[in-house]
Structures are given as C-alpha cells and as structure tokens.
Amino acid sequence: MKELVFPGNFLFGAATAAYQVEGAVAEGGRGPSTWDEFSHKNGKIHQNQNGDVACDHYHRFPEDVALMQQLGLDAYRFSLSWSRILPEGTGTVNQQGLDHYRRLLDALLEAGITPYVTLFHWDMPLRLYQLYGGFQNRQAALDFADYAEVVARELGDRIAHFITLNEPWEHCVMGHFLGEHAPGVRRPWNYWNIMHNQLLAHALGMERIRETCPGADVGIALSLLPVHPVTDREKDVRAAAVGNEFMNFVTLDPILKGRYPEDLSRRLRWFAPKFEKDDLQKIHAPVDFIGINNYQREFARHSALMPFLNAWIVGGGKVAQGDFVKDGVQHTSMGWEVHPEALYEVLKWLQDDYGNPKVVITENGAAFDDRLADGVVDDPKRIAYLEAHLAQVKRAMDEGADISGYFVWSLMDNFEWATGYSKRFGLIYVDYETQQRTIKNSGKWYAELIRRNRA
C-alpha cells in the first residue's frame, strides 16, 4: 500500500446506479422505467429477481452516507432516475423526486463528499420506450436534453460534476443487439443508429447543462475494454482491430476526433444513421473529462459467420458460477479475467492517441463469492484486484496521463442487472433480507489507503 501514493487533489470515490440500489420503484411519484418492465418478465433475470427494493437506498441514504464518511470517501458517483424526475420522460416535473435528490445531495455535501451525478444509467422511462422505442429514435436525444436542463436548473446549485450517460455501448449492445438487458430488443442492424442517438443525447445534454450551469464540469462515462487477438494470425489481428473499433473507438473517435472509425463505418455503411449536418460537430464539442469504466480485456478471432464485422469476441463475457483460476489467472465470479494491464492500456490510448484529455476512472472493481461470517467479510481477492488496478493508474499517471480520480464499483452489493443479486461487487456487504450493511475488509483496506494518502 505504501507505494500507492497519489497527488493530494486525487479523488477517491465509489459508485452506484439508481435502479441497482434505490428501490422504492412506486414511491414518491416515480414513473416506471424499461428496467422495471424487463426485470418482471419471466426468465430475464437470475431467479426472476428485480430491483423493486434493491438496497433500499431511497430510504436508507442517510445510513449509507454515514458509511461513506466512515470509508473516508472524497466523492460519490450515483445516477438519477430519469423517471423519478420526469415520470413520463417529458412534461410534468415530479417535485417529490427532485426533493429526494436534494436531500441526498445535501447529506453528501454536509459530509464533505463531492457528488458526481450521472443522468442516464440505462433506466429509460418506460413511456418514452412505448412512444418511440427509446434510443432507437432520435427523439430520445432531444428529450434527454430537456431532462438534463431540468436537472441542471433544479439541482445545479448542488452539483458541480455531471456525467451525461453511462456506457452507451453496453446499453446499445446488451439492450438492443443481444437483448440480455432492458429493453430486451434484438435488432443488430440498429447498432450504429442507437449509438449515434446516445452520443447526440450526450452532446445536447452537455450543451444544456453548460447553458444552465456555466461553471459545471461535464463528462461522459465510457466502457473501454481492449480487444486482443486470440492468436498472432493476421486474420485474428485484423479481427481484434475491428473489435476495438466496434467496442471502444465507436465512442472515443466521434467524441474526441469528430468522426466514426473508418473501417467500422465502411463495414456498416448500409446501416448508417441519418446524420444531420452538424451532428458530429456537436458530439465533438470539448468535454471536461472522459470517464473510463474498465473491468477486463476481451479477445477476438476471425469469423466468417459474423456478418460485416468478420470478427467474433470470444473472451470475458461468460458468467461463471463462482470465481475461479484458469491457466494460472484469477477470474472473478462474473467469469472475467483479472488483467490490470487492460486499464493501463486504455489510459495510454487516451494519452497517446486522443490528446491526453482529463480522465476519471468512473468504474473499476470485481465481484467475488463473498461470505459474511461472524460479522466479517474477508475478501482478499478484491483487495488484490483494487491494489493491482490502482497501481496501473499510478503507472499511467507517472508517465504523464491526466487522471484526476478513481471510483470503485461499487459502494455496496446491489442488483447486478441480469445476474440479479447473485454477484457482489461492493465494498459494503448487503444482507438483502434485513438490509443490514457490513463494511468488507476491502472497504477497510480502501479506507486505509485513502487515510494514508491524506496524511
């Protein structure tokens, strides 16, 4: 731990998302989201679980903020439920929802914890999906901009750091390409259109936030997972290059270079969205920071069975039962390889290929098979994971990368999307029957790391 010494202004935080922790889905005037509908469909979620109660963070946030203080967190990244603020997605504003977030923000500020607020973490208001298909339609970007303006106007006096969207690639592919997340659609041909509409939403939302809160710090959180070839054969190397454009550069290039990846655009030209003349110019507007979510790397091999791309992503995505070691390498309970150098690799992309923008690690963490025994959760594998990844962050910083903070995913165990409550990522253990919270040994380790960096 002594080697992990960061600059005095480096932020240490933890993160959550609204649908994963809030619960209270039918309280305080909240409208339903696509995740409410999807999670109640038989067979979509592990053991047919849902986020109706989750961690009950809606009611228990004072206790949770006290735990954040105990951990010594500098910052807390959380998302707002769009449908808690605008139950229909547009139109009438729900003051009860705004009041809830005011209370949470006030509690954080009083505790000396800086809020990093995400506006969209996959929970599209159900009404907008019913009206026009959510981000399958360009109208979603316009409605998101209106929502962003409401948040900035009503809560901007308490929020200095905004994140427009979380992981647009995952929402596009898991929700609309593979159908494993809400809204559960399988329309691969709509991939580029949905990506573009989300990036346009980011751009228009950022524009509204800056108009309403001129001093605000605004960014976007992107999942970046480097894709490596399974062999050194030329075809597999080419497949990995396509995989990186498909998964990573499809967001980085338009935001930071003002264009979509060249080879990907050529391959998918038949499915290109209908661009308006200044779309890319708007998407390319300067961001104050890029949020990076990283957990692993992926692998690709050439496959003639994958139309247009001719690449098959073969690594990392399989959910295993229990964490395991394969070929001498630790894997998490999600079945993801522990490969800290993947985070360093993407940080160097930003530094070397994208002009070294300011970066915040907005998500990094691991799920393991945690057990509560005699009031203790001993999770050494998570400690090793966090320590190794933070070492890669420090390595990149020492080489000149502009990185200002790090958020562990997640603050507490929560509803982990399609895997329900079977996967535990938290620094804090949650007993879902009693809602009792217990700081894990990894949380205590993180608190000590923060304390030493503040000493």
C-alpha positions in Angstrom: 0.0 0.0 0.0 2.9 2.4 0.7 3.7 2.6 -3.0 0.2 3.8 -3.9 0.8 7.5 -3.2 -1.3 9.8 -5.3 -1.4 13.6 -5.6 -3.2 15.5 -2.8 -6.0 16.5 -5.1 -6.7 13.0 -6.4 -10.3 11.9 -5.7 -11.0 8.5 -4.2 -14.7 7.5 -4.5 -17.2 4.7 -5.0 -20.1 4.4 -7.4 -23.7 3.1 -7.7 -26.6 3.4 -10.1 -30.2 4.3 -9.4 -32.1 1.1 -10.4 -29.4 -1.1 -8.8 -29.7 0.5 -5.3 -32.7 2.8 -4.9 -35.7 0.5 -4.7 -38.9 2.5 -3.9 -39.9 2.0 -7.6 -43.5 3.0 -7.0 -42.9 5.7 -4.3 -42.5 9.4 -4.4 -44.2 9.9 -7.8 -41.7 7.8 -9.7 -42.8 6.5 -13.1 -41.7 3.1 -14.4 -38.6 2.5 -16.4 -37.7 -0.1 -19.0 -35.8 -2.0 -16.3 -39.0 -2.2 -14.2 -40.8 -3.9 -17.0 -37.9 -6.0 -18.2 -37.0 -7.4 -14.7 -40.6 -8.6 -14.2 -40.6 -10.7 -17.3 -40.2 -14.4 -16.6 -36.7 -15.7 -17.2 -34.9 -12.5 -17.9 -33.1 -12.1 -14.6 -31.4 -14.6 -12.3 -34.1 -16.3 -10.2 -36.6 -13.8 -11.6 -35.2 -11.2 -9.2 -35.9 -7.4 -9.7 -34.9 -4.0 -8.4 -38.2 -3.2 -6.6 -36.4 -2.9 -3.3 -32.7 -3.5 -4.1 -30.7 -1.9 -1.3 -33.5 0.5 -0.3 -31.0 3.4 -0.8 -34.0 5.7 -1.4 -34.9 5.4 2.3 -31.6 4.4 3.8 -29.3 7.0 2.2 -28.5 8.8 5.5 -27.1 5.5 6.8 -25.2 5.0 3.5 -23.7 8.5 3.6 -22.5 7.8 7.1 -20.8 4.7 5.8 -19.2 6.7 3.0 -17.8 9.0 5.7 -16.5 6.0 7.6 -14.7 4.9 4.5 -13.3 8.4 4.1 -14.6 8.8 0.5 -13.8 12.1 -1.3 -16.6 11.6 -3.8 -19.7 9.5 -4.5 -20.8 8.8 -8.1 -24.5 7.9 -8.4 -27.2 8.2 -11.0 -30.5 9.9 -11.1 -33.6 8.0 -12.1 -35.0 9.9 -15.1 -38.5 8.6 -14.4 -38.3 9.7 -10.8 -37.8 13.3 -12.0 -40.0 13.1 -15.2 -42.4 10.2 -14.7 -43.4 10.2 -18.3 -39.9 11.1 -19.5 -41.1 14.5 -20.6 -43.6 17.1 -19.5 -44.6 17.4 -15.8 -41.7 17.5 -13.4 -42.1 15.4 -10.2 -41.2 17.7 -7.3 -41.1 14.7 -4.9 -38.3 13.2 -7.0 -36.3 16.4 -7.0 -36.8 16.8 -3.3 -35.4 13.3 -2.7 -32.3 14.1 -4.7 -31.9 17.4 -2.9 -31.9 15.6 0.4 -29.3 13.1 -0.8 -27.1 15.9 -2.3 -27.4 18.0 0.9 -26.4 15.0 3.0 -23.3 14.4 0.8 -22.2 18.0 0.8 -22.7 18.3 4.6 -20.5 15.1 5.0 -17.8 16.7 2.7 -18.4 14.2 -0.1 -18.4 15.5 -3.6 -21.3 14.3 -5.8 -20.6 13.0 -9.3 -24.1 12.8 -10.8 -24.9 10.5 -13.8 -28.0 11.5 -15.7 -28.6 8.2 -17.5 -27.6 4.8 -16.3 -29.7 2.6 -18.7 -33.1 3.2 -17.0 -35.1 4.8 -19.9 -38.5 6.0 -18.8 -40.9 3.3 -20.0 -43.3 5.8 -21.5 -40.6 7.0 -24.0 -39.8 3.5 -25.0 -43.5 2.8 -25.6 -43.9 6.0 -27.6 -40.9 5.7 -29.9 -38.5 2.9 -28.9 -36.2 5.0 -26.6 -32.8 5.5 -28.1 -33.8 3.6 -31.2 -35.3 7.0 -32.2 -33.5 10.4 -32.5 -36.3 11.9 -30.4 -34.7 10.4 -27.3 -31.7 12.7 -27.7 -34.0 15.7 -27.7 -36.0 14.5 -24.7 -32.8 13.7 -22.8 -31.6 17.3 -23.4 -34.8 18.6 -21.9 -34.3 16.3 -18.9 -30.7 17.5 -18.5 -31.9 21.1 -18.4 -34.4 20.3 -15.7 -31.7 18.6 -13.6 -29.3 21.5 -14.1 -31.9 24.1 -13.3 -33.3 22.4 -10.3 -30.2 20.7 -8.8 -27.3 22.5 -10.4 -26.7 24.6 -7.3 -25.6 21.3 -5.6 -23.9 19.5 -8.4 -20.5 20.6 -9.8 -19.7 17.4 -11.7 -22.2 15.9 -14.2 -21.9 12.7 -16.2 -24.3 12.6 -19.1 -24.6 8.9 -20.0 -23.1 5.7 -18.6 -21.7 3.2 -21.0 -23.6 3.8 -24.2 -22.0 0.8 -25.8 -23.4 -1.6 -23.2 -26.9 0.0 -23.3 -26.8 -0.4 -27.1 -25.4 -3.9 -27.4 -26.7 -5.6 -24.2 -30.1 -3.9 -24.5 -30.7 -3.8 -28.3 -28.3 -6.1 -30.0 -28.2 -9.2 -27.7 -31.4 -8.4 -25.8 -29.9 -9.5 -22.4 -30.6 -6.2 -20.7 -33.6 -3.8 -20.9 -35.4 -3.2 -23.1 -34.6 -6.7 -24.3 -34.5 -6.0 -28.1 -32.6 -8.0 -30.7 -32.0 -5.7 -33.6 -28.3 -5.8 -34.5 -28.9 -3.7 -37.6 -29.9 -0.8 -35.4 -26.5 -0.8 -33.6 -25.0 2.4 -35.2 -28.3 4.3 -35.1 -28.7 3.7 -31.3 -25.0 4.5 -30.6 -25.4 7.8 -32.6 -28.6 8.8 -30.8 -26.9 8.2 -27.5 -23.9 10.3 -28.4 -26.1 13.0 -29.7 -28.0 12.9 -26.4 -24.7 13.4 -24.6 -23.8 16.4 -26.8 -27.2 18.1 -26.5 -27.4 17.3 -22.8 -23.9 18.7 -22.2 -24.9 21.9 -24.1 -28.0 22.4 -21.9 -26.1 21.8 -18.7 -23.4 24.4 -19.7 -26.1 26.9 -20.6 -27.8 26.5 -17.3 -24.7 25.9 -15.1 -21.8 27.7 -16.8 -19.2 26.5 -14.3 -20.2 22.9 -14.3 -17.7 20.1 -15.0 -19.3 17.8 -17.6 -18.2 14.4 -19.0 -19.4 11.0 -20.1 -18.6 7.5 -18.8 -17.4 5.0 -21.4 -16.7 1.3 -21.1 -13.3 0.7 -22.6 -12.1 -2.9 -22.8 -9.1 -3.5 -25.0 -9.6 -6.3 -27.6 -6.7 -8.6 -28.2 -6.3 -11.2 -30.9 -6.6 -14.9 -29.8 -3.6 -15.7 -32.0 -1.0 -13.7 -33.9 -2.5 -14.8 -37.2 -3.1 -11.9 -39.5 -6.9 -12.6 -39.7 -7.2 -12.6 -35.9 -5.1 -9.4 -35.6 -7.5 -7.8 -38.1 -10.5 -9.1 -36.1 -9.1 -7.5 -32.9 -8.7 -4.2 -34.7 -12.4 -4.4 -35.8 -13.4 -5.4 -32.3 -11.7 -2.3 -30.9 -13.5 -0.1 -33.3 -16.8 -1.8 -32.6 -16.5 -1.7 -28.8 -14.2 1.2 -27.9 -13.4 3.6 -30.7 -17.0 3.9 -31.8 -17.4 6.2 -28.8 -14.0 7.7 -28.4 -13.5 8.7 -32.1 -16.7 10.8 -32.5 -16.3 12.5 -29.1 -12.6 13.2 -29.3 -11.9 13.2 -33.0 -15.2 14.2 -34.6 -15.6 11.1 -36.7 -16.6 7.5 -36.5 -13.9 4.8 -37.0 -13.1 4.5 -40.7 -13.1 0.7 -41.1 -16.2 0.2 -39.0 -18.0 2.9 -40.9 -17.2 1.2 -44.2 -18.3 -2.2 -42.9 -21.6 -0.9 -41.5 -22.3 1.7 -44.2 -25.6 0.0 -45.1 -26.8 0.7 -41.5 -25.6 4.2 -41.1 -27.9 6.5 -39.1 -29.4 9.6 -40.7 -26.9 12.3 -39.8 -27.9 15.9 -39.7 -25.2 18.2 -40.9 -23.9 19.4 -37.5 -24.3 16.2 -35.5 -20.7 15.2 -35.4 -19.6 18.8 -34.7 -21.9 18.8 -31.6 -20.7 15.3 -30.5 -17.1 16.6 -30.9 -17.7 19.5 -28.5 -15.0 19.6 -25.8 -15.7 17.5 -22.7 -14.3 18.4 -19.3 -13.4 14.8 -18.6 -13.7 11.3 -20.0 -15.0 8.7 -17.5 -13.5 5.3 -18.0 -15.2 2.1 -16.9 -12.8 -0.9 -17.1 -13.0 -4.4 -15.7 -11.1 -6.7 -18.1 -9.9 -7.2 -21.6 -11.6 -9.1 -24.4 -10.3 -11.4 -27.2 -11.3 -11.6 -30.8 -10.9 -14.1 -33.6 -11.7 -14.0 -37.3 -15.2 -15.4 -38.1 -16.8 -15.5 -41.5 -20.1 -16.3 -39.6 -20.2 -12.8 -38.2 -21.7 -10.7 -41.0 -20.0 -7.4 -42.0 -17.5 -7.4 -39.0 -16.0 -10.9 -39.6 -14.9 -10.8 -36.0 -16.1 -12.7 -33.0 -15.5 -11.5 -29.5 -14.7 -14.7 -27.6 -13.4 -13.6 -24.1 -14.7 -12.3 -20.8 -18.4 -12.2 -21.2 -19.3 -15.7 -19.9 -20.8 -15.6 -16.4 -19.4 -18.4 -14.3 -20.7 -20.0 -11.1 -18.1 -18.9 -8.6 -14.7 -17.2 -9.0 -12.0 -19.5 -10.4 -8.4 -19.7 -11.6 -7.9 -20.7 -15.2 -4.4 -21.3 -16.7 -3.0 -19.7 -13.6 -5.1 -16.5 -13.9 -7.7 -15.4 -11.4 -11.2 -14.8 -12.8 -14.0 -13.0 -11.0 -17.4 -14.6 -10.2 -18.6 -12.9 -13.4 -16.2 -15.1 -15.3 -14.0 -12.1 -16.2 -10.2 -12.4 -16.3 -8.3 -10.3 -13.8 -5.9 -8.3 -16.1 -4.9 -5.0 -14.5 -2.8 -4.0 -17.5 -6.0 -3.6 -19.5 -6.8 -0.4 -17.5 -3.3 0.9 -18.2 -3.7 0.1 -21.9 -6.8 2.2 -22.3 -5.3 5.0 -20.2 -2.4 5.1 -22.6 -4.9 5.2 -25.6 -6.3 8.4 -24.2 -2.9 9.8 -23.5 -1.1 8.9 -26.8 -3.9 8.7 -29.4 -6.6 11.2 -28.1 -4.7 14.2 -26.9 -4.4 13.3 -23.2 -7.8 14.6 -22.0 -8.6 14.7 -18.3 -9.7 11.2 -17.2 -11.7 10.0 -14.2 -11.9 6.2 -13.6 -15.6 6.1 -13.1 -15.9 2.4 -12.6 -13.4 -0.4 -11.7 -14.0 -3.3 -9.4 -14.7 -7.0 -9.1 -17.4 -9.5 -8.0 -16.2 -12.4 -5.9 -18.0 -15.0 -3.8 -18.2 -13.0 -0.6 -19.4 -14.6 2.7 -20.4 -12.9 5.9 -19.0 -14.9 8.9 -19.1 -13.6 12.5 -19.7 -10.1 11.3 -16.7 -10.1 8.9 -16.4 -10.3 5.1 -12.9 -11.3 4.3 -12.3 -10.6 0.6 -8.6 -10.7 -0.1 -9.1 -11.2 -3.8 -10.9 -7.9 -4.2 -8.2 -6.1 -2.2 -5.6 -7.6 -4.6 -7.7 -6.6 -7.6 -8.1 -3.0 -6.5 -4.5 -2.7 -5.4 -3.2 -4.0 -8.8 -5.5 -1.8 -10.8 -4.7 1.3 -8.8 -1.0 0.5 -9.4 -1.7 0.7 -13.1 -3.5 4.0 -12.7 -0.4 5.4 -10.8 1.9 3.9 -13.5 0.0 5.8 -16.2 0.0 9.0 -14.2 3.7 8.7 -13.6 4.0 8.6 -17.5 2.0 11.7 -17.9 -1.6 10.6 -18.2 -4.0 13.2 -16.9 -6.1 11.2 -14.3 -7.9 13.0 -11.5 -9.9 10.4 -9.7 -10.9 6.8 -9.2 -14.3 5.3 -8.3 -14.6 1.7 -7.1 -17.6 -0.2 -8.5 -19.4 -0.5 -6.3 -20.1 1.2 -2.9 -22.3 -1.7 -1.9 -23.6 -5.0 -3.2 -26.6 -4.4 -5.4 -29.0 -5.6 -8.1 -26.4 -6.6 -10.7 -28.7 -6.4 -13.8 -29.3 -9.8 -15.5 -27.4 -11.6 -12.7 -29.7 -10.2 -10.1 -28.4 -10.4 -6.5 -26.0 -13.3 -7.2 -22.9 -11.2 -7.9 -21.4 -9.0 -5.2 -19.2 -6.1 -6.3 -19.5 -3.9 -3.1 -17.0 -2.5 -0.6 -20.0 -2.9 1.7 -21.9 -6.2 2.1 -25.7 -6.0 2.0 -27.9 -8.6 3.6 -30.9 -8.3 1.3 -33.3 -9.9 3.8 -32.5 -7.4 6.6 -30.8 -4.6 4.6 -28.0 -4.7 7.2 -24.8 -3.2 5.9 -21.3 -4.6 6.8 -18.1 -3.0 5.6 -16.0 -5.7 4.0 -12.2 -6.0 4.6 -11.7 -4.5 1.1 -13.7 -1.4 2.3 -11.5 -1.2 5.3 -8.4 -1.5 3.1 -9.7 1.3 0.8 -10.4 3.5 3.8 -6.8 3.0 5.0 -5.5 3.7 1.5 -7.4 7.0 1.5 -6.3 7.9 5.0 -2.6 7.3 4.1 -2.9 9.5 1.0 -4.5 12.3 3.1 -1.8 12.0 5.9 
